[in-house]
């Protein structure tokens, strides 16, 4: 039986890396991915936002295939434990009210909704757009693929011509479609006319500018199970629907549907409507419509894979992706429960990930973007070492040292920045002269050294459940981070110390770092007091 060229269940489109001792094709379809999930080491998606979006899709499909999309029957955790031991069920599993689980059951039931170029219900698209939008003002394939040059965005991975565009293949088109649904820009897109409403303004996608955190294990099956969060007891698979499971197309003028559980939170909160125009071969995308999906208030769900920071007004906001910020600076927020009302809220997925694998990595995936504008800046993709364990969550003695390690690193980063600015000001005697060149240089030297220091001392913390003392030496940690700050400062400022004026400016400003090095406890308290004063 032939398979349609754009069917995402069986056609290869997901890049994967195989585990040691196993081999297979470089790309697989959804069916092949789940059939061989234990043999696949990880996804190989180069673009971080597409990787994060694909993981969310796969979490929802994993919940459906395993019937972990509902809290019962029995213990949700025990049922997941059984799947860990037995693997995913390949055969169809009959569920109440005509639903099916298992790999063959689920994909057999919904195979007609996973065709990227289906005429009536193309996957995650709105087939009404060619009639509701101006066909002479489409988005084009360069706008669809965010890594290509379009509008204010530069081309990242190659040179593309608008006169002779390279058409996206099935994998590029599907991953770009996902990226738009989760990370798409607000602002002017294609004009869409529905009834008496006609405009071209779209709201920002739910993950716009955010940094997303995902457990990563030794194989894809463990990774996907570790990424699941248990649904509330009242969640029903009959109402907690993914977009392809909904009978009709959404009403663009009605209120945006509230997510009813994990699956709809993972897949059904997009602010954008898209339609991909297939090329004649049925394998490539020739054009695209991109516009607004809902002319209603934007919904940003409480995503289970974000760190939520708390502002001075008590409002929560997701931690933003910043390419200059190392992942280790978020470790305490990932590992530790919220200690007070001002502390960040850890991703909900961290409450359950360690039940799948005692030792795992955390992968941070994000897109540094303007949250309220269309500009995209840089992908963020980093992974922790394999040293985060369930024990580290439970051992009280390790909680304070983990936080203090991060705080020491940031304390001396702040003192380094302050000293560098002061030295530059005294040397140039010009407040309008920007010290950016020096600041960039000291930052480039300090943060990599501070990261190595953090992981080195983190590994030495005692993780025994019976231990009272974690073995953390605050003073020694302060001296280590202080030394890295001094080395960065001296390396950058040494070029001006050959003159009396420069030597005097550098020496006096250096005292800012030395004061913290002499008494890091006092410096830490001063830093906290200053931050609190700025928030009030």
C-alpha positions in Angstrom: 0.0 0.0 0.0 1.5 3.3 -1.0 1.9 6.1 1.6 1.0 9.7 0.6 4.1 11.8 0.2 3.1 14.3 2.9 1.8 11.9 5.6 3.7 12.7 8.8 3.0 9.3 10.4 5.0 7.2 7.9 7.0 9.6 5.8 10.5 10.4 7.3 10.8 14.0 8.6 12.1 13.9 12.2 15.9 13.9 12.5 17.2 11.5 15.1 20.4 10.1 16.5 20.5 6.4 17.3 21.7 4.9 20.6 25.0 3.0 20.7 24.6 -0.4 19.2 21.6 0.6 17.0 21.3 2.1 13.6 18.6 3.4 11.3 17.6 6.1 8.9 18.6 9.7 9.6 14.9 10.8 9.7 11.9 8.9 10.8 8.1 9.4 10.7 6.0 9.5 13.8 5.2 5.8 13.7 8.8 4.8 13.3 9.8 7.2 16.1 7.5 5.6 18.6 8.2 2.0 17.5 12.0 2.6 18.0 11.9 5.1 20.8 14.0 2.9 23.1 16.7 2.6 20.3 16.8 6.3 19.5 19.2 8.3 21.7 17.8 11.8 21.0 16.2 14.1 18.5 18.7 15.9 16.2 16.8 19.1 15.5 19.3 21.9 14.9 16.9 24.8 15.6 16.2 25.1 19.3 12.6 26.5 19.0 11.6 23.7 16.6 13.2 21.1 18.9 11.2 22.4 21.9 8.0 22.6 19.8 8.5 19.1 18.6 9.0 17.8 22.1 5.7 19.3 23.2 4.0 17.5 20.3 5.6 14.2 21.2 4.7 14.6 24.8 1.0 14.9 23.8 1.3 11.9 21.5 3.1 9.9 24.2 0.2 10.6 26.6 -2.3 9.4 24.0 -0.5 6.3 23.0 0.1 5.2 26.6 -3.4 6.3 27.9 -1.5 8.5 30.4 -3.7 11.4 29.2 -6.1 10.7 32.1 -5.3 10.3 35.8 -7.0 6.9 36.1 -7.7 4.1 36.4 -5.4 3.3 39.3 -2.2 5.2 40.0 -0.9 7.4 37.1 2.7 6.9 38.4 2.3 3.1 38.7 1.0 3.0 35.1 4.0 5.0 33.9 6.3 2.7 35.8 4.8 -0.3 33.9 5.4 1.4 30.6 9.0 2.0 31.6 9.5 -1.7 32.1 7.4 -3.0 29.2 7.9 -0.3 26.6 5.2 1.3 24.4 2.4 -1.0 23.2 2.6 -1.5 19.5 -0.9 -3.0 19.1 -4.2 -1.1 19.3 -5.8 -0.7 22.8 -9.5 -0.1 23.0 -10.5 2.7 25.4 -14.0 3.9 26.4 -16.2 6.0 24.0 -14.5 4.8 20.9 -10.9 6.1 21.6 -7.8 4.0 21.0 -4.4 3.9 22.5 -1.2 2.0 21.4 0.9 3.0 18.5 -1.2 1.3 15.8 -4.5 2.2 17.5 -3.9 5.9 17.9 -2.3 6.5 14.5 -4.8 4.2 12.8 -7.7 6.3 14.3 -6.2 9.7 13.3 -4.1 8.9 10.2 -6.4 11.1 8.1 -5.5 14.2 10.2 -1.7 14.0 9.9 -1.3 14.8 6.2 0.6 18.1 5.8 -1.0 18.8 2.4 -4.5 17.3 2.9 -7.1 19.2 0.9 -9.8 19.4 3.7 -7.9 19.2 7.0 -4.1 19.7 6.5 -2.3 19.0 9.8 -2.2 22.1 12.2 -3.4 24.4 9.4 -6.5 26.3 8.4 -7.6 25.4 4.8 -9.9 28.5 4.7 -7.0 30.9 4.4 -6.7 31.0 0.6 -10.2 32.3 0.5 -10.0 34.6 3.5 -6.6 36.1 2.7 -5.2 38.0 -0.3 -3.6 35.5 -2.6 -1.3 38.2 -4.1 0.2 38.9 -0.6 1.2 35.6 0.8 4.0 35.1 3.3 6.3 33.1 1.1 8.6 30.3 2.1 11.3 32.6 3.5 8.9 34.0 6.0 7.8 30.5 6.9 11.3 29.3 7.6 12.5 31.6 10.4 16.2 31.0 9.8 15.9 32.5 6.4 16.1 36.2 5.5 12.6 37.9 5.6 11.6 41.3 6.8 14.0 42.5 9.6 15.4 39.0 10.1 18.8 38.0 8.7 19.6 34.7 7.0 21.3 32.4 9.6 22.4 29.2 7.9 22.7 30.0 4.2 22.1 32.5 1.5 18.6 32.5 0.0 17.3 34.3 -3.1 13.7 35.5 -3.3 13.9 35.3 -7.1 14.9 31.6 -7.0 13.7 30.2 -3.6 14.8 26.8 -2.4 11.5 25.1 -1.5 11.3 23.6 2.0 11.0 19.8 2.0 8.6 17.9 4.3 10.8 18.0 7.4 11.7 21.7 7.0 8.0 22.7 6.4 6.6 20.6 9.3 9.2 21.9 11.8 8.7 25.5 10.6 5.0 25.1 11.0 5.5 24.0 14.6 7.9 26.8 15.2 5.4 29.4 14.1 2.6 27.9 16.3 4.8 28.1 19.5 7.3 31.0 18.8 5.6 33.1 16.1 5.9 36.9 16.0 3.2 39.4 16.8 2.3 42.2 14.5 1.4 42.6 10.8 1.1 39.4 8.7 -1.3 38.5 5.9 -4.7 40.3 6.1 -7.5 38.0 6.9 -11.2 38.8 6.4 -13.8 36.8 8.3 -17.3 38.2 8.2 -17.2 41.9 9.1 -13.7 41.6 10.6 -10.7 42.3 8.5 -7.2 43.0 9.7 -3.6 41.7 9.6 -2.5 41.8 13.3 -1.6 38.6 15.1 -0.7 38.2 18.8 2.5 36.6 20.0 2.7 32.8 20.2 2.6 31.3 23.7 6.4 30.6 24.0 7.5 33.8 22.4 10.9 34.8 23.8 10.7 32.2 26.6 13.3 29.6 27.7 11.9 26.0 27.9 13.4 23.3 30.1 13.2 19.6 29.2 14.4 16.4 31.0 16.8 14.4 28.8 17.6 10.8 29.4 19.7 8.0 27.8 17.0 7.2 25.1 14.0 8.8 23.6 11.4 6.6 25.4 12.8 7.7 28.8 13.0 11.3 27.7 9.4 11.4 26.5 8.1 9.6 29.7 10.1 12.0 31.9 8.6 14.9 30.1 5.0 13.9 31.0 3.1 15.6 33.8 0.1 13.9 35.4 -3.3 15.3 34.5 -5.8 16.5 37.1 -8.4 14.0 38.2 -11.2 15.8 36.2 -9.3 15.8 32.9 -11.1 13.8 30.2 -9.6 12.8 26.8 -13.0 13.5 25.3 -12.6 17.3 26.1 -8.8 17.7 26.4 -8.4 17.7 22.7 -5.4 18.3 20.3 -6.3 20.4 17.3 -6.4 17.5 14.9 -8.9 15.7 17.1 -11.4 18.5 17.0 -14.3 17.7 14.6 -14.7 21.2 13.0 -12.4 24.1 12.3 -12.1 26.8 15.0 -14.2 30.0 14.9 -11.8 32.8 14.4 -14.2 35.4 15.8 -15.2 33.4 18.9 -13.4 33.3 22.2 -10.2 31.3 22.2 -10.9 27.9 23.7 -9.5 27.4 27.2 -7.2 24.4 27.4 -8.9 21.5 29.3 -5.8 19.5 30.3 -2.2 18.7 29.4 -2.8 17.7 25.7 -4.6 20.9 24.8 -2.1 23.0 26.8 0.7 21.3 24.8 -0.8 21.6 21.3 -3.8 24.0 21.1 -2.8 27.4 22.3 -1.4 28.9 19.1 -2.2 32.5 18.1 -1.4 32.0 14.4 -3.2 30.4 11.5 -1.2 28.9 8.7 -1.7 27.2 5.4 1.1 25.6 3.3 0.7 25.6 -0.4 2.2 22.4 -1.8 4.5 22.3 -4.7 3.6 20.1 -7.7 5.6 17.1 -6.5 3.5 17.0 -3.2 6.7 16.8 -1.2 7.8 20.5 -1.0 6.1 23.7 0.1 5.8 26.3 -2.6 4.2 29.1 -0.6 2.5 29.9 2.8 -0.2 31.9 4.3 0.5 33.2 7.9 -2.0 35.3 9.7 -4.1 35.6 13.0 -6.0 32.7 14.4 -8.2 34.3 17.0 -9.7 37.8 17.1 -10.0 37.5 20.9 -8.0 37.9 24.1 -4.7 36.0 24.1 -4.3 33.0 26.3 -0.9 32.1 27.7 -1.3 28.8 29.6 0.7 27.9 32.8 3.3 25.9 30.8 4.9 23.0 32.7 8.3 23.5 31.1 9.0 27.1 32.0 10.6 28.8 35.1 8.1 31.3 36.3 9.6 34.5 37.8 7.5 36.6 40.2 7.5 40.3 39.7 7.1 42.9 42.4 3.3 43.1 41.7 3.0 39.4 42.3 2.4 38.6 38.6 4.2 35.6 37.1 6.2 35.7 33.8 8.3 33.1 32.1 12.0 33.3 32.3 13.2 34.8 29.0 15.8 33.2 26.7 19.1 35.1 26.8 22.0 33.7 24.8 24.5 35.4 27.2 23.1 33.6 30.3 24.6 30.2 31.1 22.2 27.4 32.1 24.0 26.7 35.4 22.6 30.0 36.7 19.1 28.5 36.6 20.0 25.2 38.4 18.7 26.2 41.8 15.4 27.3 40.3 15.2 23.9 38.5 16.2 21.7 41.4 14.7 23.4 44.4 11.2 24.0 45.5 10.1 27.6 45.8 11.6 28.8 49.1 9.6 32.1 49.5 7.1 34.3 47.7 9.7 36.0 45.7 11.6 32.9 44.6 11.0 31.6 41.0 8.6 28.7 40.5 10.3 25.6 39.1 8.9 23.9 36.0 6.2 21.5 37.0 7.8 18.7 35.0 10.7 18.7 37.5 8.3 17.3 40.1 8.0 14.0 38.2 11.0 13.6 35.9 13.2 11.9 38.4 10.7 9.1 38.9 11.7 8.0 35.4 15.4 8.2 35.7 17.4 9.0 38.8 20.2 10.6 36.8 19.2 12.9 33.9 20.2 16.0 32.1 18.2 19.2 31.7 18.1 20.7 28.3 17.3 24.4 27.9 15.7 25.3 24.5 14.7 28.8 23.6 14.6 31.6 21.2 16.0 35.1 22.1 13.4 37.3 20.5 11.7 40.6 21.0 8.5 39.6 22.9 6.4 42.4 21.4 8.1 42.8 18.0 9.0 40.6 15.0 12.8 40.6 15.5 14.5 37.3 16.2 18.1 37.3 17.6 19.6 33.9 18.6 18.7 30.3 19.4 19.5 29.1 23.0 20.4 25.4 23.3 22.3 24.0 26.3 22.4 20.9 28.4 23.5 20.2 32.0 26.0 17.4 32.8 24.6 14.1 34.0 24.6 14.8 37.7 21.2 15.9 38.7 19.6 13.1 40.7 16.4 12.5 42.8 18.7 12.5 45.8 19.7 16.1 45.2 16.0 17.1 45.3 15.5 15.4 48.6 18.6 16.2 50.6 18.0 19.3 52.6 21.7 19.9 53.2 22.3 20.5 49.5 19.6 23.1 48.9 21.3 26.1 50.4 24.7 25.4 48.9 23.3 25.0 45.4 21.6 28.4 45.8 24.7 30.0 47.4 27.0 28.7 44.6 24.8 30.4 42.0 24.6 33.6 44.1 28.4 33.7 44.6 28.9 33.4 40.9 26.5 36.3 40.2 27.8 38.3 43.1 31.3 38.5 41.7 29.9 39.0 38.2 28.1 42.1 39.5 31.2 43.4 41.3 33.3 42.8 38.2 30.9 44.8 36.0 30.8 47.6 38.6 34.6 47.7 38.9 35.0 47.7 35.1 32.6 50.6 34.6 34.3 52.5 37.4 37.8 52.0 36.0 36.7 53.1 32.5 35.0 56.2 33.9 38.0 57.3 35.9 40.4 56.5 33.1 38.4 58.3 30.3 36.9 61.0 32.6 33.9 61.0 30.2 30.5 59.8 31.4 29.2 59.6 27.8 32.0 57.3 26.8 30.5 53.7 26.7 32.5 51.0 28.5 30.9 48.3 26.3 34.1 47.0 24.9 35.6 46.4 28.3 32.4 44.9 29.6 32.1 42.5 26.8 35.7 41.4 27.3 35.5 40.8 31.0 32.2 38.9 30.6 33.6 36.7 27.9 36.5 35.8 30.3 34.5 35.5 33.6 31.4 33.5 32.8 33.0 30.4 31.2 35.5 30.2 34.2 32.6 30.7 36.7 30.6 27.9 35.0 33.5 25.4 35.3 33.9 26.4 39.0 30.2 25.9 39.7 30.0 22.4 38.2 33.3 21.4 39.9 32.0 22.4 43.4 28.5 21.1 42.6 29.9 17.6 42.0 31.6 17.7 45.4 28.4 18.3 47.4 27.5 15.5 49.7 24.3 13.7 48.4 23.8 11.1 51.1 20.3 11.2 52.5 21.8 10.7 56.0 24.3 13.6 55.6 23.8 16.7 57.7 26.7 18.7 56.3 26.9 19.0 52.5 30.6 19.7 52.6 30.2 23.1 51.0 32.8 25.7 52.0 31.2 29.1 51.4 34.5 31.0 52.0 36.4 28.8 49.6 33.7 29.2 47.0 33.8 33.0 47.4 37.6 33.0 47.0 37.3 30.9 43.8 34.7 33.1 42.1 36.5 36.2 43.3 39.8 34.9 41.8 38.1 34.4 38.4 36.6 38.0 38.6 40.1 39.4 39.4 41.7 37.5 36.6 39.2 38.7 34.1 39.5 42.3 35.4 43.2 42.4 35.3 43.5 40.8 31.8 41.2 43.4 30.3 42.4 46.5 32.1 46.2 45.8 32.0 46.6 47.7 28.7 46.1 51.0 30.4 48.1 50.5 33.6 51.3 51.6 31.9 50.3 55.2 32.4 49.9 56.8 35.9 46.3 57.8 35.1 45.4 54.3 34.0 47.1 52.6 36.9 45.4 54.8 39.4 41.9 54.2 37.9 42.3 50.5 37.6 43.8 50.1 41.1 41.1 52.1 42.8 38.2 50.3 41.0 39.7 47.0 41.8 38.9 47.6 45.5 35.2 46.9 44.6 36.1 43.2 43.8 38.6 43.0 46.7 35.9 44.1 49.2 33.6 41.3 48.2 36.5 38.9 48.3 37.4 39.9 51.8 33.9 39.4 53.2 31.6 37.6 50.7 28.9 37.2 53.4 28.6 41.0 53.9 28.8 41.6 50.1 26.0 39.0 49.6 23.7 40.8 52.1 24.4 44.1 50.5 23.5 42.7 47.1 20.2 41.3 48.3 19.4 44.6 50.1 20.1 46.5 46.9 17.9 44.2 44.8 15.1 44.5 47.3 15.3 48.3 47.2 15.1 48.3 43.4 11.9 46.1 43.5 10.1 48.3 46.1 
